[in-house]
Amino acid sequence: MKRKKQILIGLVSIALIVAIYGYQEYTRRNIDLAYAKADYISQVKTLIKEFEENEKAANEKFLDKIIAVTGVLKEIIKDDKGYYTAVIGDVNSMLSIRCSMDSDHQHDSALLKEGNNITIKGICTGFNADELLGSDVILNRCIIQKSDWK
């Protein structure tokens, strides 16, 4: 009888720990990048050049890091769900930085105008190299840190 009670207490304890962990993960929120310090600050050309010269080393350095990038807004894209992607870089180049804007900051994205000088802060998720369509550094959960209008 004592043995069954110990096993039951152990199983209840494990179930409680799993439930608490599950609840914490389910309700967890990402940090708002508006209040986070950038790990790296760069110009568009400098960041793209690092990825082009040595993608592996650049991935080790920048992947999953917060990066603030300054450049000219080439294009602002709004998808069918109302989410924005800002494309920054030289308008005469196929190289750019694609910034998927944070859903909590969509109202700022709607105010962007092509040709604005802008600083966007986001988390680097990689590099897409394509000789035909152009290469892109990808940033996610981006916020506008500084713009001509801000």
Backbone as CSV, one residue per row, in Angstrom:
resi,resn,N_x,N_y,N_z,CA_x,CA_y,CA_z,C_x,C_y,C_z
1,MET,0.815,-1.186,0.000,0.000,0.000,0.000,0.867,1.260,0.000
2,LYS,1.925,1.258,0.799,2.816,2.404,0.886,3.515,2.628,-0.456
3,ARG,3.866,1.573,-1.131,4.537,1.639,-2.428,3.616,2.271,-3.480
4,LYS,2.349,1.907,-3.498,1.387,2.457,-4.446,1.196,3.959,-4.209
5,LYS,1.202,4.347,-2.936,1.036,5.758,-2.597,2.227,6.581,-3.107
6,GLN,3.448,6.046,-2.979,4.646,6.742,-3.461,4.616,6.889,-4.986
7,ILE,4.210,5.828,-5.668,4.113,5.875,-7.126,3.067,6.908,-7.556
8,LEU,1.943,6.935,-6.911,0.879,7.887,-7.219,1.341,9.329,-6.989
9,ILE,2.023,9.576,-5.899,2.549,10.919,-5.605,3.574,11.323,-6.677
10,GLY,4.421,10.398,-7.082,5.407,10.663,-8.125,4.754,11.002,-9.460
11,LEU,3.739,10.228,-9.841,3.047,10.488,-11.101,2.308,11.826,-11.083
12,VAL,1.679,12.151,-9.968,0.981,13.434,-9.837,1.983,14.583,-9.903
13,SER,3.134,14.413,-9.270,4.174,15.453,-9.303,4.671,15.683,-10.725
14,ILE,4.935,14.615,-11.453,5.392,14.732,-12.842,4.325,15.398,-13.704
15,ALA,3.071,14.999,-13.534,1.979,15.589,-14.302,1.845,17.078,-14.006
16,LEU,2.034,17.464,-12.755,1.949,18.873,-12.364,3.087,19.673,-12.986
17,ILE,4.293,19.135,-12.967,5.448,19.815,-13.560,5.246,19.990,-15.064
18,VAL,4.781,18.951,-15.742,4.527,19.021,-17.182,3.435,20.050,-17.477
19,ALA,2.387,20.090,-16.680,1.296,21.048,-16.883,1.777,22.485,-16.700
20,ILE,2.584,22.734,-15.684,3.109,24.083,-15.446,4.008,24.510,-16.593
21,TYR,4.896,23.625,-17.027,5.790,23.936,-18.149,4.985,24.203,-19.419
22,GLY,4.005,23.374,-19.694,3.159,23.549,-20.878,2.422,24.879,-20.856
23,TYR,1.895,25.250,-19.716,1.189,26.521,-19.583,2.132,27.700,-19.815
24,GLN,3.330,27.633,-19.271,4.309,28.717,-19.449,4.695,28.862,-20.919
25,GLU,4.895,27.751,-21.610,5.253,27.813,-23.024,4.086,28.313,-23.873
26,TYR,2.880,27.911,-23.523,1.690,28.318,-24.269,1.429,29.816,-24.135
27,THR,1.697,30.386,-22.993,1.421,31.799,-22.751,2.651,32.691,-22.925
28,ARG,3.769,32.118,-23.312,5.006,32.877,-23.471,4.879,33.861,-24.622
29,ARG,5.402,35.064,-24.447,5.412,36.088,-25.493,6.861,36.411,-25.855
30,ASN,7.053,36.746,-27.106,8.372,37.185,-27.549,8.642,38.576,-26.999
31,ILE,9.908,38.886,-26.810,10.247,40.223,-26.350,9.944,41.218,-27.469
32,ASP,9.551,42.410,-27.098,9.289,43.464,-28.061,10.634,44.075,-28.441
33,LEU,10.992,43.982,-29.712,12.294,44.459,-30.155,12.441,45.973,-30.042
34,ALA,11.340,46.677,-29.863,11.428,48.127,-29.678,12.215,48.468,-28.419
35,TYR,12.229,47.545,-27.460,12.908,47.782,-26.189,14.186,46.965,-26.037
36,ALA,14.533,46.183,-27.043,15.734,45.337,-26.980,16.906,46.049,-27.637
37,LYS,18.082,45.807,-27.104,19.304,46.388,-27.649,19.787,45.517,-28.812
38,ALA,20.203,46.166,-29.886,20.711,45.439,-31.047,22.076,44.831,-30.737
39,ASP,22.268,43.581,-31.161,23.564,42.925,-31.014,24.565,43.488,-32.022
40,TYR,24.059,43.864,-33.204,24.900,44.424,-34.265,24.168,45.589,-34.917
41,ILE,24.936,46.610,-35.305,24.417,47.757,-36.043,25.205,47.816,-37.342
42,SER,24.490,47.911,-38.479,25.167,47.824,-39.766,24.448,48.654,-40.820
43,GLN,25.172,48.947,-41.886,24.597,49.511,-43.105,24.198,48.336,-43.999
44,VAL,23.256,48.556,-44.894,22.774,47.490,-45.773,23.921,46.848,-46.554
45,LYS,24.728,47.662,-47.219,25.800,47.128,-48.066,26.799,46.293,-47.267
46,THR,27.117,46.737,-46.065,28.083,46.021,-45.233,27.552,44.652,-44.830
47,LEU,26.299,44.598,-44.417,25.702,43.329,-43.982,25.606,42.347,-45.149
48,ILE,25.128,42.807,-46.281,25.013,41.930,-47.451,26.390,41.434,-47.885
49,LYS,27.378,42.310,-47.860,28.737,41.932,-48.269,29.284,40.812,-47.395
50,GLU,29.023,40.885,-46.084,29.504,39.813,-45.198,28.899,38.470,-45.567
51,PHE,27.607,38.460,-45.900,26.954,37.205,-46.285,27.454,36.709,-47.642
52,GLU,27.689,37.612,-48.568,28.156,37.204,-49.889,29.575,36.651,-49.859
53,GLU,30.433,37.256,-49.044,31.836,36.827,-49.000,32.021,35.502,-48.275
54,ASN,31.287,35.298,-47.189,31.418,34.050,-46.435,30.110,33.798,-45.681
55,GLU,29.195,33.118,-46.352,27.866,32.892,-45.775,27.935,32.098,-44.472
56,LYS,28.796,31.110,-44.408,28.886,30.287,-43.203,29.331,31.123,-41.996
57,ALA,30.371,31.927,-42.168,30.857,32.775,-41.072,29.818,33.826,-40.685
58,ALA,29.134,34.387,-41.691,28.096,35.386,-41.409,26.925,34.759,-40.659
59,ASN,26.545,33.533,-41.017,25.470,32.844,-40.294,25.857,32.621,-38.838
60,GLU,27.094,32.208,-38.604,27.548,32.001,-37.227,27.523,33.300,-36.429
61,LYS,27.842,34.394,-37.098,27.897,35.696,-36.429,26.517,36.311,-36.207
62,PHE,25.630,36.245,-37.216,24.381,37.006,-37.178,23.116,36.194,-36.909
63,LEU,23.114,34.908,-37.193,21.897,34.109,-37.078,21.310,34.169,-35.669
64,ASP,20.033,34.450,-35.559,19.283,34.559,-34.302,19.748,35.723,-33.432
65,LYS,20.418,36.695,-34.022,20.849,37.897,-33.301,19.977,39.076,-33.723
66,ILE,19.874,40.070,-32.849,19.128,41.282,-33.159,20.067,42.224,-33.910
67,ILE,19.633,42.632,-35.108,20.453,43.480,-35.958,19.670,44.741,-36.317
68,ALA,20.314,45.887,-36.196,19.750,47.155,-36.654,20.451,47.508,-37.957
69,VAL,19.673,47.691,-39.027,20.217,47.943,-40.354,19.679,49.264,-40.886
70,THR,20.583,50.077,-41.438,20.211,51.371,-41.996,20.384,51.358,-43.499
71,GLY,19.382,51.896,-44.193,19.445,51.985,-45.647,18.228,52.699,-46.193
72,VAL,18.068,52.619,-47.503,16.949,53.258,-48.199,15.850,52.220,-48.414
73,LEU,14.620,52.601,-48.134,13.481,51.705,-48.335,13.205,51.581,-49.829
74,LYS,13.441,50.382,-50.378,13.204,50.123,-51.798,11.733,49.871,-52.068
75,GLU,11.102,49.124,-51.148,9.731,48.684,-51.401,9.077,48.323,-50.081
76,ILE,7.783,48.568,-49.989,6.997,48.099,-48.847,5.886,47.223,-49.427
77,ILE,5.795,46.000,-48.950,4.854,45.022,-49.492,3.833,44.680,-48.409
78,LYS,2.552,44.731,-48.781,1.478,44.338,-47.863,0.837,43.085,-48.440
79,ASP,0.826,41.997,-47.642,0.246,40.753,-48.148,-1.275,40.755,-47.957
80,ASP,-1.917,39.674,-48.390,-3.378,39.595,-48.325,-3.932,39.526,-46.901
81,LYS,-3.093,39.228,-45.924,-3.521,39.201,-44.526,-3.264,40.528,-43.816
82,GLY,-2.660,41.484,-44.523,-2.401,42.804,-43.952,-1.049,42.948,-43.281
83,TYR,-0.169,41.970,-43.443,1.166,42.044,-42.851,2.129,42.690,-43.843
84,TYR,3.087,43.443,-43.297,4.021,44.193,-44.126,5.407,43.546,-44.147
85,THR,6.060,43.699,-45.300,7.465,43.355,-45.458,8.153,44.569,-46.064
86,ALA,9.191,45.039,-45.404,9.971,46.170,-45.908,11.220,45.618,-46.580
87,VAL,11.528,46.150,-47.748,12.718,45.750,-48.484,13.626,46.971,-48.530
88,ILE,14.825,46.831,-47.939,15.752,47.962,-47.923,17.033,47.609,-48.658
89,GLY,17.611,48.609,-49.287,18.851,48.423,-50.035,18.944,49.431,-51.166
90,ASP,19.933,49.272,-52.011,20.158,50.138,-53.154,19.119,49.810,-54.227
91,VAL,18.401,50.829,-54.734,17.350,50.597,-55.721,17.889,50.079,-57.047
92,ASN,19.168,50.275,-57.319,19.767,49.810,-58.564,20.417,48.430,-58.425
93,SER,20.227,47.781,-57.287,20.854,46.492,-57.020,19.795,45.427,-56.753
94,MET,20.123,44.200,-57.095,19.224,43.071,-56.809,19.420,42.561,-55.381
95,LEU,20.401,43.100,-54.663,20.679,42.696,-53.294,19.852,43.545,-52.334
96,SER,19.294,42.913,-51.318,18.477,43.678,-50.377,18.375,42.956,-49.044
97,ILE,17.720,43.642,-48.126,17.396,43.047,-46.833,15.882,43.035,-46.732
98,ARG,15.303,41.852,-46.536,13.849,41.701,-46.425,13.489,41.622,-44.946
99,CYS,12.625,42.527,-44.548,12.259,42.665,-43.147,10.776,42.399,-42.964
100,SER,10.436,41.257,-42.390,9.042,40.971,-42.056,8.715,41.727,-40.780
101,MET,7.771,42.662,-40.885,7.475,43.558,-39.779,6.693,42.846,-38.683
102,ASP,6.966,43.200,-37.449,6.308,42.632,-36.279,4.826,42.984,-36.318
103,SER,3.985,42.023,-36.069,2.536,42.255,-36.130,2.063,43.271,-35.083
104,ASP,2.792,43.432,-34.002,2.420,44.421,-32.986,2.739,45.848,-33.425
105,HIS,3.506,46.011,-34.498,3.925,47.337,-34.960,3.483,47.603,-36.400
106,GLN,2.379,46.997,-36.820,1.893,47.167,-38.192,1.490,48.606,-38.495
107,HIS,0.995,49.338,-37.492,0.561,50.716,-37.721,1.724,51.594,-38.185
108,ASP,2.942,51.352,-37.690,4.119,52.099,-38.139,4.467,51.739,-39.583
109,SER,4.309,50.486,-39.935,4.659,50.023,-41.276,3.795,50.691,-42.339
110,ALA,2.551,50.963,-42.023,1.638,51.579,-42.979,2.071,52.998,-43.349
111,LEU,2.871,53.638,-42.516,3.303,55.014,-42.763,4.564,55.115,-43.616
112,LEU,5.192,53.985,-43.899,6.447,53.999,-44.650,6.242,54.417,-46.098
113,LYS,7.228,55.116,-46.629,7.215,55.543,-48.030,8.524,55.106,-48.685
114,GLU,8.414,54.604,-49.906,9.599,54.194,-50.647,10.523,55.387,-50.822
115,GLY,11.819,55.157,-50.678,12.815,56.203,-50.794,13.227,56.795,-49.457
116,ASN,12.463,56.486,-48.382,12.824,56.971,-47.043,14.137,56.354,-46.589
117,ASN,14.941,57.129,-45.878,16.069,56.559,-45.152,15.483,55.956,-43.894
118,ILE,15.914,54.754,-43.572,15.258,54.021,-42.498,16.261,53.150,-41.749
119,THR,16.015,52.961,-40.469,16.749,51.981,-39.675,15.725,51.004,-39.137
120,ILE,15.912,49.743,-39.464,15.008,48.685,-39.029,15.791,47.714,-38.162
121,LYS,15.143,47.298,-37.076,15.765,46.340,-36.157,14.953,45.049,-36.189
122,GLY,15.651,43.912,-36.355,14.972,42.628,-36.410,15.929,41.491,-36.098
123,ILE,15.388,40.290,-36.091,16.179,39.098,-35.804,16.556,38.426,-37.117
124,CYS,17.843,38.205,-37.312,18.343,37.604,-38.545,17.993,36.112,-38.574
125,THR,17.353,35.700,-39.681,17.004,34.288,-39.835,17.695,33.630,-41.012
126,GLY,18.566,34.384,-41.702,19.335,33.735,-42.750,19.554,34.581,-43.984
127,PHE,20.005,33.900,-45.029,20.398,34.540,-46.288,19.897,33.681,-47.433
128,ASN,19.219,34.308,-48.392,18.776,33.614,-49.601,19.604,34.115,-50.766
129,ALA,20.463,33.262,-51.289,21.304,33.628,-52.431,20.646,33.112,-53.704
130,ASP,20.385,34.019,-54.638,19.785,33.647,-55.915,20.369,34.552,-56.992
131,GLU,21.054,33.974,-57.951,21.704,34.759,-58.996,20.711,35.442,-59.917
132,LEU,19.543,34.842,-60.141,18.553,35.413,-61.056,17.670,36.476,-60.390
133,LEU,17.210,36.206,-59.187,16.271,37.106,-58.515,16.935,38.063,-57.539
134,GLY,18.188,37.859,-57.252,18.889,38.690,-56.283,18.952,38.021,-54.934
135,SER,19.918,38.413,-54.140,20.130,37.806,-52.825,19.537,38.688,-51.740
136,ASP,19.023,38.047,-50.707,18.386,38.768,-49.604,18.869,38.244,-48.266
137,VAL,19.151,39.169,-47.348,19.310,38.829,-45.941,17.909,38.939,-45.348
138,ILE,17.507,37.972,-44.539,16.149,37.927,-44.011,16.144,38.305,-42.528
139,LEU,15.309,39.274,-42.181,15.084,39.673,-40.785,13.606,39.479,-40.465
140,ASN,13.319,38.977,-39.300,11.937,38.756,-38.850,11.639,39.551,-37.590
141,ARG,10.336,39.731,-37.325,9.840,40.458,-36.149,10.433,41.864,-36.080
142,CYS,10.518,42.512,-37.229,11.183,43.811,-37.343,10.320,44.960,-36.825
143,ILE,11.020,45.975,-36.359,10.384,47.224,-35.944,11.156,48.372,-36.597
144,ILE,10.470,49.482,-36.772,11.120,50.657,-37.330,11.775,51.392,-36.176
145,GLN,13.095,51.468,-36.228,13.815,52.151,-35.164,13.913,53.649,-35.470
146,LYS,14.124,53.959,-36.759,14.270,55.350,-37.155,13.892,55.480,-38.620
147,SER,13.171,56.553,-38.945,12.786,56.812,-40.324,12.741,58.314,-40.543
148,ASP,12.690,58.724,-41.815,12.593,60.140,-42.139,11.374,60.781,-41.482
149,TRP,10.274,60.041,-41.366,9.026,60.602,-40.840,8.896,60.456,-39.335
150,LYS,9.746,59.650,-38.713,9.567,59.326,-37.291,10.334,60.274,-36.413
